[in-house]
Amino acid sequence: MEKVVDCLENAYQEFVDAAAAVLETKASSDCERTAATDTALENFKKKWETFKAACDQAQELVDSVKQRITANTTFPVNEDMIDIFDHSIVDFDD
């Protein structure tokens, strides 16, 4: 699980760094399209795709853990209990 979290964290940081590079490149070129801005945008697109893939991998892990919890439970599991994985809110009163 730590590997998935680390991968997601690294992909996110690289995505944010690429976004900052796009802004810096645009600012230094007076918002004109140049080879440098095109390169920065292409790198941003690649980092976005990598970040999306890391998010998908993390979602698969969450879904797998959710399934294992419900499969290994000997008492009835209310969907509100499982909802903690999706929304970080558990409502035991409903």
Helices and strands as residue ranges (DSSP letters): H 2-28, H 35-71, H 79-82, H 84-87
